[in-house]
Amino acid sequence: MELRTLRYFVAVAEELHFGRAAARLHMSQPPLSRAIRQLEAEFGAVLFDRSPAGVRLTAVGAVLLDETRALLDRADRLAVRVAAAAGHASLTVGLLGDSADPAVTRLAAEYRGRHPDVEVRIRETDLTDPTCGLRAGLVDVALTRGPFDGTGLRVRELRADPVGALLRADDPLAARADLTLADLAPRRWFRFPPGTDPLWQAYWNGGEQRAGPVVRAVQECRQAVLWNGTVGMTLLGHEPGRGLAVVPLADMPPSRAVVAWSGGDAGPLVRSFVELAAAAYRN
């Protein structure tokens, strides 16, 4: 029995779908199915009920899931403690743009409590790279927002946040209870530089080609609106600043807060970060 096989088991148990579990593990489905069958042979028990309706844990599988989670957590803690004792335990975290989200504060406290000897380095990036340097190998894990090209990356959604139009407070549209993209169609929008991820650019421009000033950071977005009367989108619930207003956009899908990391074996520090992030963003 290998820890890797047990991680495969946990993925299937959490997804209750071999295809989704294989995608999550960045592997094809046949070797995953073989690994689970081998695990069942080793235990001499069926771990999953498989039917055309889907997959569900057996009673034995439920017991194994509880024990496996505890075992894998213990194994990860052991690896981190040994690395810390050897002076090799560090994690570089990418944060996108404005990192004032209370969930980030909660996550920092939880991670520090779980791994007090790990040096955490923070790299805050501007809005032109939603992967926060993951592709360039500048960070180990990123707290960011979708959508973006996830090729070669693993992405886990943490929370869905509604968005609104960012306007000057004296803009006639600022008095509205809500707006639609059609209301903003004739206006100039702030845009991101050429070469920015197309999925990311399209989302924040409401799915259309826009004309307007190029921005790279959250404060530049706000200043473009304040000085030029430009419009754009931002998260609801964030204080926009003096002289600005945010009006809900009724026909925009929410912005997805995500944690992302490179495909393959994430390692214990990243795995722990992902699990703690999921808990922090639920609260």
C-alpha positions as CSV (number, residue, x, y, z in Angstrom):
1,M,0.0,0.0,0.0
2,E,1.4,3.4,-1.0
3,L,0.5,6.9,0.1
4,R,0.0,7.8,-3.6
5,T,-2.6,5.1,-4.0
6,L,-4.4,6.3,-0.8
7,R,-4.4,9.8,-2.3
8,Y,-6.1,8.4,-5.4
9,F,-8.7,6.8,-3.1
10,V,-9.5,10.0,-1.3
11,A,-9.9,11.9,-4.7
12,V,-12.4,9.3,-5.9
13,A,-14.2,9.3,-2.5
14,E,-14.5,13.1,-2.6
15,E,-15.5,13.4,-6.2
16,L,-17.7,10.2,-6.3
17,H,-16.8,10.1,-10.0
18,F,-13.8,8.4,-11.5
19,G,-13.6,10.8,-14.4
20,R,-13.6,13.9,-12.2
21,A,-11.1,12.3,-9.8
22,A,-8.8,11.5,-12.7
23,A,-9.0,15.1,-14.0
24,R,-8.3,16.4,-10.5
25,L,-5.2,14.1,-10.2
26,H,-4.1,15.0,-13.8
27,M,-4.1,11.4,-14.9
28,S,-6.2,9.2,-17.2
29,Q,-9.1,7.2,-15.8
30,P,-7.9,3.6,-16.6
31,P,-4.8,3.6,-14.3
32,L,-6.9,5.3,-11.6
33,S,-9.5,2.5,-11.8
34,R,-6.7,-0.1,-11.7
35,A,-5.2,1.5,-8.6
36,I,-8.5,1.4,-6.8
37,R,-9.2,-2.2,-7.8
38,Q,-5.7,-3.1,-6.5
39,L,-6.5,-1.3,-3.2
40,E,-9.7,-3.2,-2.9
41,A,-7.8,-6.5,-3.5
42,E,-5.3,-5.6,-0.8
43,F,-8.1,-4.9,1.7
44,G,-10.2,-7.8,0.6
45,A,-13.3,-5.5,0.5
46,V,-15.2,-3.4,-2.0
47,L,-14.7,0.3,-1.3
48,F,-17.1,1.7,-3.9
49,D,-20.5,0.7,-5.2
50,R,-20.3,1.3,-8.9
51,S,-23.6,1.6,-10.9
52,P,-24.8,3.5,-14.0
53,A,-26.2,6.1,-11.6
54,G,-22.8,6.9,-10.2
55,V,-20.3,5.9,-7.5
56,R,-20.8,5.8,-3.8
57,L,-18.7,4.7,-0.8
58,T,-19.5,1.4,0.8
59,A,-19.5,1.2,4.6
60,V,-15.9,-0.2,4.5
61,G,-14.9,2.7,2.1
62,A,-16.3,5.2,4.6
63,V,-14.2,3.8,7.4
64,L,-11.1,3.8,5.1
65,L,-11.7,7.4,4.1
66,D,-11.7,8.6,7.7
67,E,-8.6,6.7,8.5
68,T,-6.8,7.6,5.3
69,R,-7.4,11.4,5.8
70,A,-5.8,11.1,9.2
71,L,-2.9,9.1,7.9
72,L,-2.2,11.4,5.0
73,D,-2.4,14.5,7.2
74,R,0.1,12.8,9.6
75,A,2.4,12.0,6.8
76,D,2.3,15.5,5.5
77,R,3.0,17.0,8.9
78,L,5.9,14.6,9.3
79,A,7.4,15.7,5.9
80,V,7.0,19.4,6.9
81,R,8.6,19.0,10.3
82,V,11.6,17.2,8.9
83,A,12.0,19.8,6.2
84,A,11.7,22.6,8.7
85,A,14.3,20.9,11.0
86,A,16.6,20.8,8.0
87,G,16.0,24.4,7.2
88,H,14.2,23.7,3.9
89,A,10.6,24.4,4.7
90,S,9.3,27.5,2.7
91,L,6.3,28.3,0.6
92,T,5.8,31.1,-1.8
93,V,2.2,32.3,-2.1
94,G,0.9,34.5,-5.0
95,L,-1.8,37.0,-4.2
96,L,-3.7,38.8,-6.9
97,G,-4.1,42.6,-6.8
98,D,-6.0,43.6,-3.6
99,S,-5.3,41.2,-0.8
100,A,-7.6,42.7,1.8
101,D,-10.1,39.9,1.8
102,P,-10.8,38.8,5.4
103,A,-10.5,35.1,4.3
104,V,-6.8,35.8,3.5
105,T,-6.3,37.0,7.1
106,R,-8.0,33.9,8.5
107,L,-6.0,31.6,6.2
108,A,-2.7,33.3,7.3
109,A,-3.5,32.7,10.9
110,E,-4.6,29.0,10.3
111,Y,-1.5,28.3,8.2
112,R,0.8,29.9,10.7
113,G,-0.8,27.8,13.5
114,R,-0.5,24.6,11.5
115,H,3.1,25.2,10.3
116,P,4.8,27.6,12.7
117,D,8.3,26.7,11.4
118,V,7.6,27.3,7.7
119,E,8.7,30.5,6.1
120,V,5.9,31.9,3.9
121,R,6.9,34.3,1.2
122,I,4.3,36.5,-0.4
123,R,4.3,37.8,-4.0
124,E,1.5,40.2,-4.7
125,T,0.9,40.5,-8.5
126,D,-1.0,43.0,-10.6
127,L,-4.1,42.2,-12.7
128,T,-2.2,41.3,-15.9
129,D,-1.3,37.8,-14.6
130,P,-4.2,35.9,-12.9
131,T,-1.9,32.9,-12.2
132,C,0.3,35.2,-10.0
133,G,3.5,33.8,-11.5
134,L,2.6,30.1,-11.3
135,R,3.5,29.4,-15.0
136,A,6.9,31.2,-14.6
137,G,7.6,29.2,-11.4
138,L,7.7,32.3,-9.3
139,V,5.2,31.0,-6.7
140,D,4.2,27.6,-5.3
141,V,0.5,28.3,-4.9
142,A,-1.8,31.3,-5.8
143,L,-4.9,32.8,-4.3
144,T,-6.5,34.4,-7.3
145,R,-9.7,34.6,-9.4
146,G,-10.9,32.9,-12.5
147,P,-11.5,32.5,-15.3
148,F,-8.1,31.9,-16.9
149,D,-6.3,29.3,-18.9
150,G,-5.8,26.4,-16.5
151,T,-3.6,24.2,-18.8
152,G,-1.0,22.4,-16.7
153,L,-2.5,23.9,-13.4
154,R,-4.8,22.5,-10.8
155,V,-7.6,24.9,-9.7
156,R,-10.0,24.6,-6.8
157,E,-12.9,27.0,-6.4
158,L,-13.2,28.6,-3.0
159,R,-16.1,31.0,-3.3
160,A,-18.3,32.8,-5.8
161,D,-18.6,36.6,-5.4
162,P,-21.2,38.8,-7.1
163,V,-19.8,41.7,-9.1
164,G,-21.0,45.2,-10.0
165,A,-20.3,48.2,-12.2
166,L,-17.6,50.6,-10.8
167,L,-18.8,54.1,-11.5
168,R,-18.0,57.6,-10.4
169,A,-20.4,58.6,-7.5
170,D,-21.9,61.5,-9.6
171,D,-22.5,59.2,-12.7
172,P,-26.3,59.2,-13.5
173,L,-26.2,55.4,-13.5
174,A,-24.8,55.3,-9.9
175,A,-28.3,56.0,-8.6
176,R,-29.8,52.8,-10.1
177,A,-30.6,49.8,-7.9
178,D,-28.9,47.5,-10.5
179,L,-27.6,47.6,-14.0
180,T,-27.1,45.3,-17.0
181,L,-24.2,45.1,-19.4
182,A,-26.4,46.7,-22.0
183,D,-26.6,49.8,-19.8
184,L,-22.8,50.1,-20.0
185,A,-22.4,49.2,-23.7
186,P,-21.7,52.7,-25.0
187,R,-19.3,53.6,-22.2
188,R,-15.5,53.5,-22.1
189,W,-14.2,50.7,-20.0
190,F,-10.8,50.1,-18.3
191,R,-8.9,47.3,-20.1
192,F,-5.9,45.1,-19.4
193,P,-2.7,45.2,-21.6
194,P,-2.2,43.2,-24.7
195,G,-1.1,39.6,-23.9
196,T,-3.3,39.3,-20.8
197,D,-5.0,36.0,-20.5
198,P,-8.0,36.1,-23.0
199,L,-10.5,34.4,-20.7
200,W,-9.6,36.8,-17.9
201,Q,-9.8,39.8,-20.1
202,A,-13.1,38.7,-21.6
203,Y,-14.7,38.2,-18.2
204,W,-13.8,41.6,-16.8
205,N,-14.9,43.3,-20.0
206,G,-18.3,41.7,-19.9
207,G,-17.6,39.4,-22.8
208,E,-17.1,42.2,-25.3
209,Q,-14.2,44.1,-27.0
210,R,-14.0,47.5,-25.2
211,A,-12.3,50.8,-25.7
212,G,-10.7,52.7,-22.9
213,P,-7.6,53.2,-20.8
214,V,-5.2,50.3,-20.0
215,V,-4.8,49.5,-16.3
216,R,-2.6,47.0,-14.5
217,A,-3.6,47.3,-10.8
218,V,-6.7,47.7,-8.6
219,Q,-5.8,51.3,-7.7
220,E,-5.3,52.1,-11.4
221,C,-8.8,50.8,-12.2
222,R,-10.3,53.1,-9.5
223,Q,-8.3,56.1,-10.6
224,A,-9.3,55.6,-14.3
225,V,-13.0,55.8,-13.2
226,L,-12.4,58.7,-10.8
227,W,-10.5,60.9,-13.3
228,N,-12.0,59.9,-16.6
229,G,-15.5,58.7,-15.9
230,T,-14.5,55.2,-17.2
231,V,-16.5,52.2,-16.1
232,G,-15.6,48.7,-15.3
233,M,-16.4,45.8,-12.9
234,T,-15.4,45.1,-9.4
235,L,-16.6,42.9,-6.5
236,L,-19.6,43.8,-4.5
237,G,-19.0,44.4,-0.8
238,H,-15.6,46.0,-1.3
239,E,-15.4,49.7,-0.3
240,P,-14.6,51.4,-3.7
241,G,-13.2,54.6,-2.2
242,R,-14.3,58.2,-1.9
243,G,-16.0,59.5,-5.0
244,L,-16.8,56.1,-6.4
245,A,-19.9,53.8,-6.4
246,V,-20.6,50.2,-7.1
247,V,-24.0,49.1,-8.6
248,P,-24.9,45.4,-8.9
249,L,-24.8,43.9,-12.4
250,A,-27.8,41.7,-12.8
251,D,-26.6,39.7,-15.8
252,M,-23.0,39.0,-14.9
253,P,-22.0,35.6,-13.5
254,P,-20.1,35.8,-10.2
255,S,-16.4,36.1,-9.9
256,R,-14.8,32.8,-8.7
257,A,-12.2,33.0,-6.0
258,V,-9.8,30.1,-6.5
259,V,-6.6,28.5,-5.2
260,A,-4.3,27.3,-8.0
261,W,-1.1,25.3,-8.1
262,S,1.0,23.5,-10.7
263,G,-0.1,20.1,-11.8
264,G,1.5,16.9,-10.5
265,D,2.5,16.1,-6.9
266,A,1.7,19.3,-5.0
267,G,3.7,18.4,-1.9
268,P,2.6,18.6,1.7
269,L,2.9,22.4,2.2
270,V,0.7,23.1,-0.9
271,R,-1.8,20.4,0.0
272,S,-2.1,21.8,3.5
273,F,-2.5,25.3,2.1
274,V,-5.3,24.2,-0.3
275,E,-7.3,22.5,2.4
276,L,-6.9,25.4,4.9
277,A,-7.9,27.9,2.1
278,A,-11.1,25.9,1.4
279,A,-12.0,26.2,5.1
280,A,-11.1,29.8,5.4
281,Y,-13.2,30.9,2.5
282,R,-16.2,28.9,3.7
283,N,-16.3,31.0,7.0
